[in-house]
Amino acid sequence: MTDAARTTATISRLGHQGDGVADGPLFAPRTLPGEIVSGIAEVSRLTSIRIETPSEHRVQPPCRHYKSCGGCQLQHASDSFVADWKTDVVRNALSAQGLETEFRPIHTSPARSRRRATLAVRRTKKGAMAGFHGQASDVITEISDCQLLEPALMAAIPVAEALALAGASRKTPLAVTVTTSEAGLDMLVKNGKPLDGPLRIELAQLADRHRITRLTWDDEPVAMEQPPVQPFGTALVCPPPGAFLQATREGEAALLDGVLEITKGAKRIVDLFAGCGTFALPLAQAAEVHAVEGEREMVAALDAGWRKAKGLKKVTTETRDLFRNPLLPEDLNPFGAAFDAAVIDPPRAGAEAQVAQLAKARTRVIAYVSCNPVSFARDAKTLVAAGYSLDWVQAVDQFRWSAHTELVARFTLKD
Ligand SMILES: C[S@@+](CC[C@H](N)C(=O)[O-])C[C@H]1O[C@@H](n2cnc3c(N)ncnc32)[C@H](O)[C@@H]1O
């Protein structure tokens, strides 16, 4: 390739996926604002990128797999740059809705703290290989030195490879979701061979040999040595296979600290999109909680965890689709006995319908936990228009080196 065929561009900002963006727009992965870069322009994407003038925020990526692996997007940027960029993503989303607020310093999970990951695992000529997909590619890259995953999760790599040898077809890679738990590895395998009698026996033996505490094969339970419990406050909960769990213990603790601070003093709390009780069960140490969640099995896990725990206040549960059927003011203020506070932690789409009802019910304090600054800002606008103040936002980065940002925010009803 001659230099004449190369385009030179100046990166002005990062896009939502963490790619550098130059005029055009021209997307240049793994570049930073202010950098002059050159490469081959293919429609709106720059490839074969050379950094002509590096940013002062460019650093040596800490992971040796970064070049080929698609698991991380921002290892070439300094921690301080990423912290400021993620905070600005939230600030800009709010400002697009005409809102501003106080920002607490971002909480970033440490390296090697991810407790859950989905590994791609395929059979090879020599055996099997587990890793992450490469950047925008189906190729699986090895991750033996991964800087993201907890050591206990790293230990799952050879186990996932053994599972592929036993039960992957030659054509389709397995998707193995691994979660570390108090009891050991909790593994859910998708895309495996059909579970016939001999395979079931082989997998059960393999689970025993590799100390997999629970093995689920395409939604079928294969082995459970002990329930793979997660601690939520003083309760121990056994989530359904593959159920949502905050990505790192540190990120969960930062979000929970915010939720506890916001709801402090409340005697009755409603926890909306409650999952398996990440917030509901710790909150029940000091308040009665009504936990509402769309997945029946998660609700059952939360309820079982509460029943086994000692010393918690009353927790009631409800399975409900909060998009189609949000709690209404009469549900939120039953018999005049209003909830003093609400916790809401919706999926990426946000909680448009439920937030409108919270505003109508005039629930005094709301702890909003979000994994999508754009839907959060939309819902924040609804609350502010209804007379709430957005007191502060704490950004929480538990997807270190990715473009994701999470947050917890406090809304209070103005008198
Ligand atoms: C971001 S997770 C939060 C879960 C929990 N608060 C936690 O921290 O572990 C969002 C939760 O919303 C649930 N969910 C998704 N769509 C829903 C809906 N339409 N109605 C009720 N719950 C829903 C998911 O099952 C998931 O548990």
The ligand as an SDF file (V2000), in Angstrom:
LIG
                    3D

 27 29  0  0  0  0  0  0  0  0999 V2000
  -29.9450   -3.9610   35.0720 C   0  0  0  0  0  0  0  0  0  0  0  0
  -30.7680   -5.3950   35.6840 S   0  0  0  0  0  0  0  0  0  0  0  0
  -30.8500   -4.9820   37.3950 C   0  0  0  0  0  0  0  0  0  0  0  0
  -31.1780   -6.0900   38.3250 C   0  0  0  0  0  0  0  0  0  0  0  0
  -30.9050   -5.8270   39.8010 C   0  0  0  0  0  0  0  0  0  0  0  0
  -31.3760   -4.5300   40.2380 N   0  0  0  0  0  0  0  0  0  0  0  0
  -29.4430   -5.9890   40.1070 C   0  0  0  0  0  0  0  0  0  0  0  0
  -28.7570   -4.9930   40.3860 O   0  0  0  0  0  0  0  0  0  0  0  0
  -28.9480   -7.1290   40.0890 O   0  0  0  0  0  0  0  0  0  0  0  0
  -32.3870   -5.1290   35.0720 C   0  0  0  0  0  0  0  0  0  0  0  0
  -33.4170   -6.1420   35.5090 C   0  0  0  0  0  0  0  0  0  0  0  0
  -34.6540   -5.7960   34.8820 O   0  0  0  0  0  0  0  0  0  0  0  0
  -35.3270   -6.9930   34.5340 C   0  0  0  0  0  0  0  0  0  0  0  0
  -36.2680   -6.6350   33.4600 N   0  0  0  0  0  0  0  0  0  0  0  0
  -36.0080   -6.4700   32.1460 C   0  0  0  0  0  0  0  0  0  0  0  0
  -37.1310   -6.0890   31.5000 N   0  0  0  0  0  0  0  0  0  0  0  0
  -38.1200   -6.0280   32.4340 C   0  0  0  0  0  0  0  0  0  0  0  0
  -39.4870   -5.6810   32.3790 C   0  0  0  0  0  0  0  0  0  0  0  0
  -40.0670   -5.3270   31.2300 N   0  0  0  0  0  0  0  0  0  0  0  0
  -40.2020   -5.7050   33.5230 N   0  0  0  0  0  0  0  0  0  0  0  0
  -39.6200   -6.0340   34.6970 C   0  0  0  0  0  0  0  0  0  0  0  0
  -38.3280   -6.3720   34.8080 N   0  0  0  0  0  0  0  0  0  0  0  0
  -37.5770   -6.3660   33.6790 C   0  0  0  0  0  0  0  0  0  0  0  0
  -34.2310   -7.9490   34.1370 C   0  0  0  0  0  0  0  0  0  0  0  0
  -34.6580   -9.3030   34.2670 O   0  0  0  0  0  0  0  0  0  0  0  0
  -33.1260   -7.5840   35.1280 C   0  0  0  0  0  0  0  0  0  0  0  0
  -33.2120   -8.3640   36.2850 O   0  0  0  0  0  0  0  0  0  0  0  0
  1  2  1  0
  2  3  1  0
  2 10  1  0
  3  4  1  0
  4  5  1  0
  5  6  1  0
  5  7  1  0
  7  8  2  0
  7  9  1  0
 10 11  1  0
 11 12  1  0
 11 26  1  0
 12 13  1  0
 13 14  1  0
 13 24  1  0
 14 15  1  0
 14 23  1  0
 15 16  2  0
 16 17  1  0
 17 18  1  0
 17 23  2  0
 18 19  1  0
 18 20  2  0
 20 21  1  0
 21 22  2  0
 22 23  1  0
 24 25  1  0
 24 26  1  0
 26 27  1  0
M  CHG  2   2   1   9  -1
M  END
$$$$
